[in-house]
Amino acid sequence: MATKNTFIPRLDSLLNGGLPQGKSLAFSADPGVPSDIFGYQVLGERLKNNGEKGFIYTNTQLPNYIERQSYGYGWNIKEYVDSKRLFFIDSASIRLGLPGAGKYNIYNDSEIPNVISKAIEEIHGGIGVIADVAMLLETQGYEDTWEMMRTWNQSAKENEVNLIYIFTKWDYEDNIIKTFNSLVDCEVRIQPMAERVIFKQVFSVVKSNWTDHSNLKIFFETLKPGGVAVFIPKLLVTGPYNAGKTSFVKAVTTESVSVDRQAYERFPTTVGLDIGHLEHRGFSADVFGTPGQERFDLLLEVLAREAMGTFIIIDSTKPETFLRAQKMITLCKVEAIPKVIVANKQDLDDALSPAEIRLKMNLSERIPIIPTSVANNEGVTEALDTLLNMIYR
C-alpha cells in the first residue's frame, strides 16, 4: 500500500512516512486553536507535488475565503479549482443566504451523505477534506454523523482516497470524543500549552492504527507563506569570549540584532545579547546568543532555563579556553537538553581536530562536535541540522 506525505513538518516521521492510501486522518483542536490550516496544507501540498485530485466539503467557511486564506500560506488552490483537479462541496454559502460557489452546492442537509460519497468516487487515489465535523454534529445529529463517517471511510478505502477530517472540539462529553476517535484511522490533536516556555501551541499524534504513536508534543506556529512550522521557543548560543558566537547567530538566522554593544567599539566582542530568528527545513526558532565574559554568567543561567537546545561555540585554536567552555556547559545545566559543540575556526592551521577537542574537554561520545569555519559558512548547516534532529528525534 502506497504511503503519501502529509507535508506537515515532523508529522510524516511520526506516521512512519505519511498516510497510507485509503486511511483517514483527523485534525482535532480546541476552540480558538487553528486546525483547518493543517488540512489545507496536506491538501495544497499534495495537489502541488503529487498531481492528485481533491475536494473540500465546507459548511462554515465560504469557498472564496478558503482560497484567499490558502493563498496567503502559499497554496494557490484556485488554480486547481480552475483546472478541475479540485472542487468544493459548498454548504456554507447557502446557510448564509448566498449563491452556491461549489461544483456541488448543498441546499438540503439530507443531500450531504450521497454527494460526498459521489465526490470520493470522483477523486480516486486523491484527497478529500471534510470541514467542520462539529457543524455536522450540530446539523445532522450524532448518530447520523457517525453513520456518514463510516460510509465515507469505507468508500475512501475502496477508492484509495485519504479523507482529512477537521474537528473543533467544543464542550462535548467524553463519549462523543471517544466515538469520533474510534472512527478515524489517525488523530492529530492540536492544543494550547504552556510548559517551560511561554504560551504556545502543540500538536501530537494521539492515535494511529498503522504505526506506533508516542504522544510527543510538537510546538508549532503558522507562517505566511509557509504554513505549519515546528517551533522551537529558544535555542541558546554560548561559549567563551571571542569564539565566534555573534557570527554564528548571524549565519544561522535570517535576521538578527546585537544589543548593548560596548561604547565606541573599544572591544570587538558582544557584551549584551545576540537575538535572531531562523526558519530552516520546516523549523522555526528564536535564537539567543550570550556574552562570554564571566560577569554575565547569571544571564546565561536565566536564558538556559527555557532553552530546548544549545550550541556551545569554541575557538578550535585556543585550548586554553576549553575549561571556560566546560564551566559554561555546567552553568547552562545543559546535561538535560540536546547540545552541540561547534568547533569554530577550523580553517586556521593551528586548529585542533574534533577528536583532539573531545579528548581535551573530556566529552562524551553522545555530544556531537561539528568542525566549522563560521567566517566561511562551512559546517554551519551541519551543526544546525544536528541540533534540530536531536531536539525532535
RAVEN-V697155 format. One record per residue. N is the residue number from 1. RES is the residue in three letters. PHI is phi in whole degrees, 0 to 359 (none if undefined). OMEGA is omega in radians with two decimals (* if undefined). NEAR is the number of other C-alpha atoms within 12 Angstrom. Layout:
# RAVEN-V697155
n=[N | N]
res=[RES | RES]
phi=[PHI | PHI]
omega=[OMEGA | OMEGA]
near=[NEAR | NEAR]
This chain:
# RAVEN-V697155
n=[1 | 2 | 3 | 4 | 5 | 6 | 7 | 8 | 9 | 10 | 11 | 12 | 13 | 14 | 15 | 16 | 17 | 18 | 19 | 20 | 21 | 22 | 23 | 24 | 25 | 26 | 27 | 28 | 29 | 30 | 31 | 32 | 33 | 34 | 35 | 36 | 37 | 38 | 39 | 40 | 41 | 42 | 43 | 44 | 45 | 46 | 47 | 48 | 49 | 50 | 51 | 52 | 53 | 54 | 55 | 56 | 57 | 58 | 59 | 60 | 61 | 62 | 63 | 64 | 65 | 66 | 67 | 68 | 69 | 70 | 71 | 72 | 73 | 74 | 75 | 76 | 77 | 78 | 79 | 80 | 81 | 82 | 83 | 84 | 85 | 86 | 87 | 88 | 89 | 90 | 91 | 92 | 93 | 94 | 95 | 96 | 97 | 98 | 99 | 100 | 101 | 102 | 103 | 104 | 105 | 106 | 107 | 108 | 109 | 110 | 111 | 112 | 113 | 114 | 115 | 116 | 117 | 118 | 119 | 120 | 121 | 122 | 123 | 124 | 125 | 126 | 127 | 128 | 129 | 130 | 131 | 132 | 133 | 134 | 135 | 136 | 137 | 138 | 139 | 140 | 141 | 142 | 143 | 144 | 145 | 146 | 147 | 148 | 149 | 150 | 151 | 152 | 153 | 154 | 155 | 156 | 157 | 158 | 159 | 160 | 161 | 162 | 163 | 164 | 165 | 166 | 167 | 168 | 169 | 170 | 171 | 172 | 173 | 174 | 175 | 176 | 177 | 178 | 179 | 180 | 181 | 182 | 183 | 184 | 185 | 186 | 187 | 188 | 189 | 190 | 191 | 192 | 193 | 194 | 195 | 196 | 197 | 198 | 199 | 200 | 201 | 202 | 203 | 204 | 205 | 206 | 207 | 208 | 209 | 210 | 211 | 212 | 213 | 214 | 215 | 216 | 217 | 218 | 219 | 220 | 221 | 222 | 223 | 224 | 225 | 226 | 227 | 228 | 229 | 230 | 231 | 232 | 233 | 234 | 235 | 236 | 237 | 238 | 239 | 240 | 241 | 242 | 243 | 244 | 245 | 246 | 247 | 248 | 249 | 250 | 251 | 252 | 253 | 254 | 255 | 256 | 257 | 258 | 259 | 260 | 261 | 262 | 263 | 264 | 265 | 266 | 267 | 268 | 269 | 270 | 271 | 272 | 273 | 274 | 275 | 276 | 277 | 278 | 279 | 280 | 281 | 282 | 283 | 284 | 285 | 286 | 287 | 288 | 289 | 290 | 291 | 292 | 293 | 294 | 295 | 296 | 297 | 298 | 299 | 300 | 301 | 302 | 303 | 304 | 305 | 306 | 307 | 308 | 309 | 310 | 311 | 312 | 313 | 314 | 315 | 316 | 317 | 318 | 319 | 320 | 321 | 322 | 323 | 324 | 325 | 326 | 327 | 328 | 329 | 330 | 331 | 332 | 333 | 334 | 335 | 336 | 337 | 338 | 339 | 340 | 341 | 342 | 343 | 344 | 345 | 346 | 347 | 348 | 349 | 350 | 351 | 352 | 353 | 354 | 355 | 356 | 357 | 358 | 359 | 360 | 361 | 362 | 363 | 364 | 365 | 366 | 367 | 368 | 369 | 370 | 371 | 372 | 373 | 374 | 375 | 376 | 377 | 378 | 379 | 380 | 381 | 382 | 383 | 384 | 385 | 386 | 387 | 388 | 389 | 390 | 391 | 392 | 393]
res=[MET | ALA | THR | LYS | ASN | THR | PHE | ILE | PRO | ARG | LEU | ASP | SER | LEU | LEU | ASN | GLY | GLY | LEU | PRO | GLN | GLY | LYS | SER | LEU | ALA | PHE | SER | ALA | ASP | PRO | GLY | VAL | PRO | SER | ASP | ILE | PHE | GLY | TYR | GLN | VAL | LEU | GLY | GLU | ARG | LEU | LYS | ASN | ASN | GLY | GLU | LYS | GLY | PHE | ILE | TYR | THR | ASN | THR | GLN | LEU | PRO | ASN | TYR | ILE | GLU | ARG | GLN | SER | TYR | GLY | TYR | GLY | TRP | ASN | ILE | LYS | GLU | TYR | VAL | ASP | SER | LYS | ARG | LEU | PHE | PHE | ILE | ASP | SER | ALA | SER | ILE | ARG | LEU | GLY | LEU | PRO | GLY | ALA | GLY | LYS | TYR | ASN | ILE | TYR | ASN | ASP | SER | GLU | ILE | PRO | ASN | VAL | ILE | SER | LYS | ALA | ILE | GLU | GLU | ILE | HIS | GLY | GLY | ILE | GLY | VAL | ILE | ALA | ASP | VAL | ALA | MET | LEU | LEU | GLU | THR | GLN | GLY | TYR | GLU | ASP | THR | TRP | GLU | MET | MET | ARG | THR | TRP | ASN | GLN | SER | ALA | LYS | GLU | ASN | GLU | VAL | ASN | LEU | ILE | TYR | ILE | PHE | THR | LYS | TRP | ASP | TYR | GLU | ASP | ASN | ILE | ILE | LYS | THR | PHE | ASN | SER | LEU | VAL | ASP | CYS | GLU | VAL | ARG | ILE | GLN | PRO | MET | ALA | GLU | ARG | VAL | ILE | PHE | LYS | GLN | VAL | PHE | SER | VAL | VAL | LYS | SER | ASN | TRP | THR | ASP | HIS | SER | ASN | LEU | LYS | ILE | PHE | PHE | GLU | THR | LEU | LYS | PRO | GLY | GLY | VAL | ALA | VAL | PHE | ILE | PRO | LYS | LEU | LEU | VAL | THR | GLY | PRO | TYR | ASN | ALA | GLY | LYS | THR | SER | PHE | VAL | LYS | ALA | VAL | THR | THR | GLU | SER | VAL | SER | VAL | ASP | ARG | GLN | ALA | TYR | GLU | ARG | PHE | PRO | THR | THR | VAL | GLY | LEU | ASP | ILE | GLY | HIS | LEU | GLU | HIS | ARG | GLY | PHE | SER | ALA | ASP | VAL | PHE | GLY | THR | PRO | GLY | GLN | GLU | ARG | PHE | ASP | LEU | LEU | LEU | GLU | VAL | LEU | ALA | ARG | GLU | ALA | MET | GLY | THR | PHE | ILE | ILE | ILE | ASP | SER | THR | LYS | PRO | GLU | THR | PHE | LEU | ARG | ALA | GLN | LYS | MET | ILE | THR | LEU | CYS | LYS | VAL | GLU | ALA | ILE | PRO | LYS | VAL | ILE | VAL | ALA | ASN | LYS | GLN | ASP | LEU | ASP | ASP | ALA | LEU | SER | PRO | ALA | GLU | ILE | ARG | LEU | LYS | MET | ASN | LEU | SER | GLU | ARG | ILE | PRO | ILE | ILE | PRO | THR | SER | VAL | ALA | ASN | ASN | GLU | GLY | VAL | THR | GLU | ALA | LEU | ASP | THR | LEU | LEU | ASN | MET | ILE | TYR | ARG]
phi=[none | 292 | 245 | 240 | 297 | 272 | 67 | 265 | 307 | 75 | 294 | 298 | 292 | 293 | 261 | 60 | 113 | 133 | 258 | 296 | 301 | 88 | 273 | 256 | 226 | 248 | 253 | 248 | 217 | 292 | 304 | 89 | 258 | 294 | 233 | 297 | 300 | 297 | 296 | 289 | 291 | 301 | 298 | 299 | 290 | 288 | 294 | 288 | 265 | 251 | 68 | 279 | 254 | 199 | 216 | 234 | 266 | 235 | 234 | 231 | 241 | 291 | 306 | 291 | 292 | 297 | 298 | 294 | 299 | 296 | 297 | 297 | 272 | 115 | 241 | 273 | 289 | 298 | 301 | 284 | 295 | 297 | 271 | 70 | 271 | 221 | 217 | 259 | 251 | 254 | 257 | 288 | 300 | 295 | 299 | 266 | 75 | 250 | 297 | 296 | 236 | 247 | 297 | 239 | 243 | 268 | 263 | 222 | 301 | 293 | 280 | 304 | 303 | 288 | 295 | 291 | 299 | 296 | 297 | 300 | 294 | 290 | 251 | 319 | 80 | 255 | 217 | 236 | 247 | 252 | 223 | 235 | 300 | 301 | 291 | 299 | 299 | 290 | 266 | 258 | 87 | 295 | 295 | 293 | 295 | 299 | 293 | 298 | 298 | 300 | 296 | 295 | 297 | 294 | 297 | 297 | 298 | 294 | 256 | 55 | 257 | 268 | 262 | 250 | 259 | 254 | 225 | 274 | 271 | 287 | 277 | 274 | 291 | 302 | 293 | 290 | 297 | 294 | 295 | 302 | 301 | 290 | 269 | 249 | 285 | 212 | 232 | 250 | 263 | 240 | 207 | 285 | 200 | 230 | 217 | 69 | 229 | 295 | 306 | 216 | 241 | 226 | 233 | 209 | 275 | 258 | 204 | 203 | 264 | 235 | 205 | 293 | 235 | 255 | 61 | 301 | 268 | 254 | 294 | 215 | 218 | 250 | 244 | 240 | 280 | 130 | 81 | 290 | 229 | 296 | 252 | 249 | 303 | 204 | 252 | 256 | 242 | 218 | 149 | 296 | 308 | 64 | 275 | 115 | 294 | 298 | 296 | 293 | 302 | 296 | 287 | 263 | 251 | 282 | 208 | 207 | 224 | 253 | 253 | 61 | 282 | 298 | 303 | 63 | 54 | 296 | 233 | 280 | 209 | 277 | 244 | 232 | 239 | 258 | 235 | 210 | 226 | 236 | 229 | 211 | 50 | 83 | 253 | 229 | 210 | 264 | 241 | 236 | 256 | 255 | 294 | 265 | 287 | 298 | 293 | 256 | 298 | 297 | 298 | 300 | 297 | 295 | 295 | 292 | 298 | 250 | 282 | 260 | 191 | 223 | 261 | 254 | 270 | 233 | 270 | 296 | 266 | 232 | 299 | 294 | 266 | 293 | 297 | 297 | 298 | 297 | 296 | 292 | 299 | 295 | 298 | 289 | 54 | 276 | 297 | 265 | 233 | 299 | 212 | 228 | 273 | 262 | 276 | 280 | 66 | 289 | 282 | 273 | 298 | 265 | 289 | 282 | 284 | 305 | 296 | 294 | 295 | 300 | 295 | 292 | 268 | 55 | 264 | 294 | 294 | 289 | 265 | 293 | 242 | 254 | 290 | 219 | 229 | 300 | 299 | 257 | 59 | 257 | 84 | 293 | 296 | 298 | 297 | 295 | 299 | 299 | 290 | 299 | 292 | 287 | 292 | 240 | 294]
omega=[-3.10 | 3.09 | -3.10 | -3.13 | 2.97 | -3.08 | 2.96 | -3.10 | 3.14 | -3.10 | -3.13 | 3.12 | 3.09 | -3.11 | 3.09 | 3.05 | 3.12 | -3.05 | 2.97 | 3.14 | 3.12 | -3.13 | 3.08 | -3.12 | 3.11 | 2.95 | -3.11 | -3.02 | 2.98 | 3.09 | 3.12 | 3.11 | -3.05 | 3.07 | -3.10 | 3.13 | 3.10 | -3.14 | -3.12 | 3.08 | 3.10 | -3.13 | -3.06 | -3.12 | 3.13 | 3.05 | -3.11 | -3.01 | -3.03 | -3.13 | -3.08 | 2.98 | -3.12 | 3.03 | 3.03 | 2.95 | -3.10 | 3.12 | 3.13 | -3.11 | 3.12 | 3.14 | -3.12 | 3.04 | 3.12 | 3.11 | -3.14 | -3.14 | -3.13 | -3.14 | 3.12 | 3.11 | 3.06 | -3.13 | -3.10 | -3.05 | 3.06 | 3.08 | -3.13 | 3.04 | -3.13 | -3.13 | 3.07 | 3.07 | -3.13 | 3.06 | 3.12 | 2.85 | -2.87 | 2.96 | -3.01 | -3.06 | -3.09 | 3.11 | -3.12 | 3.12 | -3.13 | 3.08 | 3.11 | -3.08 | -3.11 | 2.97 | 3.04 | 3.14 | -3.05 | 3.11 | 3.13 | -3.06 | 3.13 | -3.14 | -2.99 | -3.06 | -3.07 | -3.12 | -3.13 | 3.07 | 3.10 | -3.14 | 3.12 | 3.13 | -3.09 | -3.05 | -3.08 | -3.14 | -3.06 | -3.02 | 3.09 | 3.14 | 3.10 | -3.11 | 0.18 | -3.13 | -3.14 | 3.12 | 3.05 | 3.11 | -3.12 | -3.02 | -3.06 | -3.05 | -3.04 | -3.02 | 3.12 | 3.10 | 3.12 | -3.14 | 3.08 | -3.13 | 3.11 | -3.13 | -3.13 | -3.13 | 3.11 | 3.11 | 3.13 | 3.10 | -3.12 | -3.10 | 3.12 | 3.14 | 2.97 | 3.04 | 3.10 | 3.12 | 3.04 | -3.02 | 3.01 | -3.01 | 3.07 | -3.03 | -3.13 | 3.03 | -3.06 | -3.09 | 3.09 | 3.12 | -3.13 | 3.12 | 3.11 | -3.14 | -3.10 | -3.05 | -3.13 | 3.13 | -3.09 | 3.06 | 3.04 | -3.09 | -3.09 | -3.03 | 3.03 | -3.11 | 3.00 | -3.11 | -3.14 | -3.04 | 3.13 | -3.10 | 3.11 | 3.14 | -3.12 | 2.93 | -3.14 | 3.07 | -3.12 | 3.06 | 2.96 | -3.08 | 3.04 | 3.10 | 3.07 | 3.05 | -2.98 | -3.03 | 3.08 | -3.12 | -3.10 | 3.04 | 3.11 | 2.94 | 3.13 | -3.07 | 3.04 | -0.11 | 3.06 | 3.14 | -3.07 | 3.08 | 3.05 | -3.07 | 3.06 | -3.01 | -3.11 | 2.90 | -3.10 | 3.03 | -3.11 | -3.11 | -3.09 | 3.11 | 2.99 | 3.13 | -3.14 | -3.08 | -3.14 | 3.12 | 3.13 | 3.11 | 3.13 | -3.10 | -3.05 | -3.08 | 3.10 | 3.09 | -3.13 | 3.06 | 3.00 | -3.07 | 3.05 | 3.06 | 3.12 | -3.10 | 3.06 | 3.10 | -3.14 | 3.12 | -3.08 | -3.13 | -3.13 | 3.08 | 3.05 | -3.10 | 2.89 | -3.09 | -3.14 | 3.11 | 3.12 | 2.99 | -2.97 | 3.02 | 3.11 | 3.08 | 3.02 | -3.05 | 2.97 | -3.03 | 3.13 | 3.06 | -3.05 | 3.01 | -3.12 | -3.07 | -3.07 | -3.09 | 3.12 | -3.10 | 3.12 | 3.10 | 3.12 | -3.13 | -3.13 | -3.12 | -3.08 | -3.07 | -3.06 | -3.14 | 3.09 | 3.11 | -3.05 | 2.92 | 3.02 | -3.09 | 3.09 | 3.05 | -3.05 | -3.12 | -3.05 | 3.13 | 3.11 | 3.13 | -3.06 | 3.11 | 3.08 | 3.11 | 3.11 | 3.10 | -3.13 | 3.06 | 3.12 | 3.14 | -3.13 | -3.02 | -3.05 | 3.09 | -3.08 | -3.12 | -3.14 | 3.12 | 3.12 | 3.02 | 3.10 | -3.10 | -3.02 | 3.06 | 3.11 | 3.12 | -3.12 | -3.02 | -3.05 | 3.14 | 3.05 | 3.12 | 3.07 | 3.13 | 3.12 | 3.12 | -3.14 | -3.13 | -3.10 | -3.12 | 3.13 | -3.07 | 3.07 | 3.08 | 3.14 | -3.11 | 3.14 | 2.99 | -3.06 | 3.10 | -3.09 | 2.87 | -3.03 | -3.13 | 3.13 | -3.14 | 3.13 | 3.12 | -3.07 | -3.13 | 3.10 | 3.12 | -3.13 | 3.14 | -3.13 | -3.11 | -3.14 | 3.11 | 3.10 | -3.12 | 3.12 | -3.11 | *]
near=[14 | 15 | 23 | 33 | 30 | 39 | 35 | 40 | 34 | 34 | 43 | 25 | 25 | 34 | 36 | 22 | 21 | 30 | 39 | 32 | 29 | 35 | 39 | 44 | 47 | 46 | 46 | 42 | 34 | 27 | 20 | 16 | 28 | 30 | 39 | 40 | 43 | 42 | 43 | 47 | 41 | 45 | 46 | 47 | 34 | 33 | 36 | 24 | 17 | 21 | 20 | 29 | 36 | 43 | 47 | 52 | 47 | 43 | 38 | 30 | 28 | 30 | 36 | 24 | 18 | 36 | 30 | 20 | 26 | 33 | 25 | 22 | 25 | 25 | 31 | 27 | 38 | 29 | 19 | 27 | 27 | 15 | 16 | 21 | 30 | 38 | 38 | 41 | 42 | 39 | 40 | 35 | 27 | 25 | 22 | 15 | 12 | 17 | 18 | 24 | 30 | 32 | 24 | 30 | 30 | 29 | 24 | 18 | 27 | 18 | 19 | 31 | 29 | 21 | 29 | 40 | 32 | 22 | 35 | 40 | 29 | 26 | 33 | 27 | 34 | 40 | 50 | 51 | 45 | 48 | 40 | 34 | 38 | 32 | 28 | 33 | 28 | 19 | 21 | 23 | 18 | 23 | 17 | 20 | 29 | 27 | 20 | 29 | 37 | 24 | 24 | 38 | 36 | 25 | 31 | 37 | 28 | 21 | 26 | 32 | 40 | 48 | 52 | 46 | 46 | 43 | 41 | 33 | 31 | 21 | 13 | 19 | 12 | 12 | 12 | 23 | 28 | 17 | 19 | 37 | 30 | 23 | 30 | 38 | 35 | 36 | 39 | 41 | 39 | 38 | 30 | 25 | 21 | 15 | 18 | 17 | 21 | 16 | 16 | 25 | 32 | 36 | 39 | 35 | 34 | 31 | 30 | 32 | 22 | 24 | 20 | 16 | 22 | 20 | 20 | 24 | 30 | 37 | 39 | 36 | 36 | 32 | 23 | 19 | 20 | 30 | 37 | 41 | 34 | 37 | 39 | 39 | 36 | 33 | 43 | 50 | 51 | 54 | 46 | 42 | 32 | 29 | 44 | 40 | 46 | 41 | 33 | 45 | 44 | 27 | 30 | 38 | 30 | 19 | 18 | 23 | 23 | 25 | 20 | 17 | 19 | 16 | 13 | 9 | 11 | 10 | 12 | 17 | 29 | 34 | 29 | 26 | 30 | 36 | 34 | 33 | 28 | 32 | 30 | 24 | 21 | 29 | 36 | 33 | 36 | 35 | 43 | 43 | 47 | 48 | 41 | 36 | 25 | 21 | 14 | 24 | 27 | 18 | 25 | 35 | 25 | 17 | 33 | 39 | 26 | 28 | 36 | 38 | 41 | 47 | 51 | 50 | 47 | 47 | 39 | 42 | 26 | 27 | 27 | 19 | 25 | 32 | 21 | 27 | 39 | 29 | 24 | 38 | 38 | 21 | 25 | 35 | 25 | 32 | 23 | 18 | 28 | 31 | 41 | 44 | 49 | 45 | 46 | 44 | 35 | 32 | 22 | 20 | 10 | 15 | 23 | 29 | 27 | 31 | 22 | 20 | 36 | 28 | 16 | 21 | 28 | 17 | 24 | 17 | 16 | 16 | 30 | 29 | 37 | 35 | 35 | 37 | 32 | 34 | 23 | 18 | 24 | 23 | 27 | 36 | 26 | 25 | 37 | 43 | 26 | 27 | 34 | 34 | 25 | 21 | 31 | 25 | 16]
